[in-house]
Every structure is written in structure tokens, then in C-alpha cells.
Amino acid sequence: MKTFLGEALGTFILVFLGTSSVAFSVLYGISLFQVASVWCIAVILGIYLSRKWSNAHLNPAVSVAFLIQSPKTEWPSFSSNILGQLIGGVCAAFATYLVFDSDLAQYELQSEILRNTSDGILTSCVFTEYFPNPGLSHIVGEVSVLKAFCVEGGGTSLLVLFILYVSESKRIHRIAPVLIGIFLGLLIYFLAPYTQGGFNPTRDYIPRIFVYFAGWQGSAFQNGIINSLLVYVIGPFIGAILAAFVKHLLNQLFLTKK
């Protein structure tokens, strides 16, 4: 139960603060650097506040990578991790909706945006993700499904590999959440123009389903259901699995040399 509550709390903090920063970007035009900085802080707070109750994965892809690395120790808490992350993600999406819905509705009215049309991505991107980033598509142009898949999968792989190494170091245990937050912030800053920089299935697909039923039916799956699933769910999972195996190979090489 503690594991479930820890993951739910940490994921809620991460997704709520992060999506709120995107809402401020849409409504008030704060910069990508500011959005990435908030996500950085959200990760740090989420890990610190939850790691006494759980392993503070806050991401199904991270949980899968740790399961591959240590199946005997991770399997007993795996289902609690995933369930807590899912509940935390959907509650965070609902909380963001409650806080910003009236402001978003006013923005849509002024900008002549109808939620249940393709233009709805200009506000639904607060909760879920699209490629290219609706707010920066004029900079990066079109982004193919393959490129988006590589960005999300590759970004997740780098993030998870970093987390796996940082988490096992006793010397930096206290500041590990800070390092992880900074690393995620950097990934978002450089990759968000292409895919909004999710690297977390819970951060994207659970809120996407919520968005669909909250009035954005015509835009929730703007990239297509299969493409969205491929890029924002399968991509991160494959990236995490790859990171776990890369770490195993690097450890084997290192130990062999020793």
C-alpha cells in the first residue's frame, strides 16, 4: 500500500506541476526554458516526497527498466508501482483541468479555437502531447512518425540509463533526485520542439484519454491512435528496455576489464 501511495503521490506532483507549466506557456507565453525548468523542479519534488514510501520511479518505463535489472527485488512491487503511476497521472490531469479550464476556455474563445476540431491541439497540448509541438511547429516544421518515435524512445533511453547509474551510487544518493531533474529538464529543452518531450507513458496516454472525454474528442488523437501509442507509449518502453540492456553490457565490459 505504501508503494502504491508513494508512486501515486510522486506521479501526481510530477504531472500536475509539469502540465501546469505547459498551461502557463499556452496562456501566457512563458518560454520553453521556463517550462523545462518547472519539469525539472517537479521531478525533484516528486522523487523527494515519494521515495520514503516507494522507489520513486514515477514512470512505467523506469519501472520496467528496474524490473529487467533486478527482477527478484522489483517484481513484488511492480504492479503497485504501475497502478500508483496510472492513478497519480489521471488525478493530476483532472486537477490541471479544474485549475485551468476556465482560462483555457476564455483563451479558446478569444482565439476562435474549437476544442472538438483539429485546432483543439493548441489547448489540449496542456494535458497530452503531439508531434510536432503545436506551439513550436513553425520552427521545426513537420515531424515524421519515425522521427517522433526515435526522439521519444531515444530520450527515454538516455533518461533511464542516467537514472539507473545515478540510483545505484551511494555517494550521490541524497542529490540523485536533483541530478535526475536537471537531466530531464535538459532533455525537454532540446527535444520538446519535436514531440513535447514526454519520455513517460503515464504523463501522456492516461491524460490523453481524460482529454478525449473532457471535450477534445476531435484533437486528442490528432496524430492518430496507433501513431500516438507508438510514439508516446511503445517508444518510451523500448527506450527503457534498451537502456537496461545497455547498462548490463557496459557493466559486463567494465567487470571483464577489471
VEXDREN-2710 file (C-alpha; in Angstrom, 1 decimal):
% VEXDREN-2710
k/r/px/py/pz
1/MET/0.0/0.0/0.0
2/LYS/2.9/2.4/0.8
3/THR/4.4/1.7/-2.6
4/PHE/1.1/2.5/-4.3
5/LEU/0.6/5.7/-2.4
6/GLY/4.2/6.8/-2.9
7/GLU/4.0/6.3/-6.7
8/ALA/0.6/7.9/-6.9
9/LEU/1.7/11.0/-4.9
10/GLY/5.0/11.4/-6.7
11/THR/3.4/11.0/-10.2
12/PHE/0.7/13.4/-9.3
13/ILE/3.2/16.1/-8.3
14/LEU/5.3/15.5/-11.4
15/VAL/2.4/15.5/-13.9
16/PHE/0.4/18.3/-12.2
17/LEU/3.3/20.8/-11.9
18/GLY/4.6/19.9/-15.3
19/THR/1.3/20.2/-17.2
20/SER/0.6/23.4/-15.3
21/SER/3.8/24.9/-16.7
22/VAL/2.6/23.9/-20.2
23/ALA/-0.7/25.7/-19.4
24/PHE/1.2/28.8/-18.5
25/SER/3.1/28.5/-21.8
26/VAL/-0.1/28.3/-23.8
27/LEU/-2.0/31.0/-21.9
28/TYR/0.8/33.5/-21.0
29/GLY/3.6/32.6/-23.4
30/ILE/6.4/31.6/-20.9
31/SER/9.4/30.2/-22.6
32/LEU/10.5/26.6/-23.3
33/PHE/13.4/27.1/-20.9
34/GLN/10.9/28.0/-18.1
35/VAL/8.7/25.0/-18.9
36/ALA/11.7/22.7/-18.8
37/SER/12.8/24.3/-15.5
38/VAL/9.4/23.6/-13.9
39/TRP/9.5/20.0/-15.1
40/CYS/13.0/19.8/-13.6
41/ILE/11.7/21.0/-10.2
42/ALA/8.6/18.8/-10.5
43/VAL/10.8/15.7/-10.8
44/ILE/12.9/16.7/-7.9
45/LEU/9.9/17.3/-5.6
46/GLY/8.1/14.2/-6.8
47/ILE/11.1/11.9/-6.0
48/TYR/12.0/13.5/-2.7
49/LEU/8.4/13.4/-1.5
50/SER/7.7/9.8/-2.5
51/ARG/10.9/7.9/-2.2
52/LYS/10.4/7.1/1.5
53/TRP/7.3/5.2/0.6
54/SER/8.3/3.8/-2.8
55/ASN/11.3/3.6/-5.1
56/ALA/10.0/6.9/-6.7
57/HIS/10.0/5.6/-10.3
58/LEU/7.1/7.8/-11.3
59/ASN/7.2/6.4/-14.8
60/PRO/6.2/2.9/-16.0
61/ALA/9.2/2.8/-18.4
62/VAL/11.5/3.4/-15.4
63/SER/9.8/0.6/-13.5
64/VAL/10.2/-1.8/-16.4
65/ALA/13.9/-1.0/-16.7
66/PHE/14.4/-1.6/-12.9
67/LEU/12.4/-4.9/-13.3
68/ILE/14.8/-6.1/-16.0
69/GLN/17.8/-5.1/-14.0
70/SER/16.6/-6.7/-10.7
71/PRO/13.6/-8.9/-11.3
72/LYS/13.7/-10.7/-7.9
73/THR/13.7/-7.4/-5.9
74/GLU/11.4/-5.4/-8.2
75/TRP/8.7/-7.9/-9.1
76/PRO/6.8/-7.8/-5.7
77/SER/6.2/-4.1/-6.0
78/PHE/5.9/-3.8/-9.8
79/SER/2.1/-3.9/-10.0
80/SER/1.8/-1.4/-7.2
81/ASN/4.2/0.9/-9.0
82/ILE/2.3/0.8/-12.2
83/LEU/-1.1/1.2/-10.6
84/GLY/0.1/4.1/-8.5
85/GLN/1.6/5.9/-11.5
86/LEU/-1.7/5.4/-13.5
87/ILE/-3.9/6.8/-10.7
88/GLY/-1.5/9.6/-10.0
89/GLY/-1.4/10.6/-13.7
90/VAL/-5.1/10.7/-14.2
91/CYS/-5.7/12.6/-10.9
92/ALA/-3.1/15.1/-12.0
93/ALA/-4.7/15.6/-15.4
94/PHE/-8.1/16.2/-13.7
95/ALA/-6.5/18.7/-11.2
96/THR/-4.9/20.6/-14.0
97/TYR/-8.2/20.7/-15.8
98/LEU/-10.0/22.0/-12.7
99/VAL/-7.4/24.8/-12.3
100/PHE/-7.1/26.0/-15.9
101/ASP/-10.3/25.0/-17.7
102/SER/-12.0/28.4/-17.4
103/ASP/-8.8/30.2/-18.5
104/LEU/-8.3/27.8/-21.4
105/ALA/-12.0/28.3/-22.4
106/GLN/-11.5/32.1/-22.4
107/TYR/-8.3/31.7/-24.5
108/GLU/-10.2/29.5/-26.9
109/LEU/-13.0/32.0/-27.2
110/GLN/-10.6/34.8/-27.9
111/SER/-8.5/32.8/-30.4
112/GLU/-11.6/31.2/-32.1
113/ILE/-10.5/27.7/-31.2
114/LEU/-13.0/24.9/-31.1
115/ARG/-11.9/22.0/-28.8
116/ASN/-13.5/19.3/-30.9
117/THR/-11.6/20.2/-34.0
118/SER/-8.0/19.9/-35.2
119/ASP/-7.3/23.4/-33.7
120/GLY/-8.0/21.9/-30.3
121/ILE/-4.4/20.7/-30.0
122/LEU/-3.5/24.3/-29.2
123/THR/-5.0/23.8/-25.8
124/SER/-5.2/20.0/-25.4
125/CYS/-1.4/20.0/-25.6
126/VAL/-1.5/21.2/-22.0
127/PHE/-2.5/17.7/-20.9
128/THR/-1.1/15.4/-23.6
129/GLU/1.5/15.5/-26.3
130/TYR/1.7/15.9/-30.1
131/PHE/4.4/15.9/-32.8
132/PRO/5.5/18.4/-33.7
133/ASN/4.9/20.6/-30.6
134/PRO/1.9/22.7/-31.5
135/GLY/3.5/25.8/-30.1
136/LEU/6.8/25.4/-32.0
137/SER/5.7/23.7/-35.2
138/HIS/6.6/26.9/-37.1
139/ILE/10.2/26.4/-36.0
140/VAL/10.7/22.6/-36.5
141/GLY/8.3/22.0/-39.4
142/GLU/6.8/18.6/-39.9
143/VAL/7.9/15.7/-37.8
144/SER/7.5/12.2/-39.1
145/VAL/6.2/9.3/-37.0
146/LEU/9.7/7.6/-37.3
147/LYS/11.5/10.7/-36.1
148/ALA/9.0/11.3/-33.3
149/PHE/9.4/7.6/-32.2
150/CYS/13.2/8.0/-32.2
151/VAL/13.0/11.2/-30.2
152/GLU/10.8/9.7/-27.5
153/GLY/12.5/6.3/-27.5
154/GLY/16.0/7.8/-27.6
155/GLY/15.2/10.4/-25.0
156/THR/13.7/7.9/-22.6
157/SER/16.7/5.6/-23.1
158/LEU/19.1/8.3/-22.2
159/LEU/17.0/9.3/-19.2
160/VAL/16.6/5.8/-17.9
161/LEU/20.3/4.9/-18.4
162/PHE/21.1/8.0/-16.4
163/ILE/18.6/7.1/-13.6
164/LEU/20.0/3.5/-13.4
165/TYR/23.5/4.7/-12.9
166/VAL/22.7/7.6/-10.5
167/SER/20.4/5.5/-8.4
168/GLU/22.9/2.8/-7.6
169/SER/25.6/5.3/-6.4
170/LYS/25.6/5.7/-2.6
171/ARG/27.9/8.7/-2.8
172/ILE/25.3/10.9/-4.5
173/HIS/22.1/9.3/-3.1
174/ARG/21.0/12.5/-1.4
175/ILE/21.3/14.6/-4.5
176/ALA/20.3/12.0/-7.1
177/PRO/16.8/13.5/-7.5
178/VAL/18.3/16.9/-8.3
179/LEU/20.6/15.4/-10.9
180/ILE/17.7/13.4/-12.5
181/GLY/15.6/16.5/-12.5
182/ILE/18.3/18.6/-14.2
183/PHE/18.9/15.8/-16.8
184/LEU/15.2/15.6/-17.6
185/GLY/15.0/19.4/-17.9
186/LEU/17.8/19.4/-20.4
187/LEU/16.2/16.6/-22.5
188/ILE/12.9/18.5/-22.5
189/TYR/14.6/21.8/-23.5
190/PHE/16.3/20.2/-26.5
191/LEU/13.7/17.7/-27.6
192/ALA/10.4/19.2/-26.7
193/PRO/10.1/21.2/-30.0
194/TYR/9.7/17.9/-31.8
195/THR/7.5/15.8/-29.5
196/GLN/6.9/17.9/-26.4
197/GLY/9.4/15.7/-24.6
198/GLY/7.3/13.2/-22.6
199/PHE/9.5/10.2/-22.1
200/ASN/6.8/8.8/-19.8
201/PRO/3.7/6.8/-20.9
202/THR/1.8/7.9/-17.8
203/ARG/2.5/11.5/-18.5
204/ASP/0.9/11.2/-21.9
205/TYR/-1.6/8.4/-22.5
206/ILE/-3.6/8.5/-19.4
207/PRO/-4.1/12.3/-19.6
208/ARG/-4.9/11.8/-23.4
209/ILE/-7.8/9.5/-22.6
210/PHE/-9.0/12.1/-20.0
211/VAL/-8.7/14.9/-22.6
212/TYR/-10.8/12.9/-25.0
213/PHE/-13.7/12.7/-22.6
214/ALA/-13.3/16.3/-21.4
215/GLY/-14.3/17.8/-24.7
216/TRP/-11.3/17.5/-27.0
217/GLN/-12.5/14.4/-28.9
218/GLY/-11.6/15.8/-32.3
219/SER/-8.0/16.6/-31.3
220/ALA/-7.0/14.1/-28.6
221/PHE/-5.7/11.7/-31.2
222/GLN/-4.7/14.2/-33.8
223/ASN/-1.6/12.2/-34.8
224/GLY/-3.7/9.0/-35.0
225/ILE/-4.4/6.4/-32.3
226/ILE/-1.8/4.0/-33.5
227/ASN/0.9/6.7/-34.1
228/SER/0.3/8.2/-30.7
229/LEU/0.5/4.8/-29.0
230/LEU/3.7/4.0/-30.9
231/VAL/5.4/7.3/-30.2
232/TYR/4.4/8.0/-26.6
233/VAL/3.9/4.6/-25.1
234/ILE/5.8/1.9/-27.1
235/GLY/8.7/4.3/-27.8
236/PRO/9.5/5.0/-24.2
237/PHE/9.1/1.4/-23.2
238/ILE/11.5/0.2/-25.9
239/GLY/13.9/3.0/-24.9
240/ALA/13.8/1.9/-21.3
241/ILE/14.4/-1.8/-22.2
242/LEU/17.3/-0.8/-24.4
243/ALA/18.8/1.3/-21.6
244/ALA/18.6/-1.6/-19.2
245/PHE/20.4/-3.9/-21.6
246/VAL/23.0/-1.3/-22.5
247/LYS/23.8/-0.8/-18.8
248/HIS/24.1/-4.6/-18.4
249/LEU/26.5/-4.8/-21.3
250/LEU/28.6/-1.9/-20.0
251/ASN/28.8/-3.5/-16.6
252/GLN/29.9/-6.7/-18.2
253/LEU/32.6/-5.0/-20.2
254/PHE/33.7/-3.0/-17.1
255/LEU/33.8/-6.1/-14.9
256/THR/35.7/-8.1/-17.6
257/LYS/38.3/-5.4/-17.9
258/LYS/38.7/-5.4/-14.1
END
